[in-house]
């Protein structure tokens, strides 16, 4: 007798939950989405990382680019 795949008919969310990675995946997707939105806003307004850092009230322009790059790496 063939063994049925227990994931047939289940949702991706159910599968990720069973694998114990749902929350990790959600966090990665959130970071990637945020990084993409920041990058799109920077391109739309034609602003640099330094200007974005100023607008975000931080002195670390490198943190802006680093955060966007770090989110894309994962």
Secondary structure, DSSP 4 states (H G I P E B T S, - for coil): -PPPPTTTT--HHHHHHHHT-HHHHHHHHHHHHHHHHHHHHHHHHT--HHHHHHHTT-S-HHHHHHHHHHHHH-
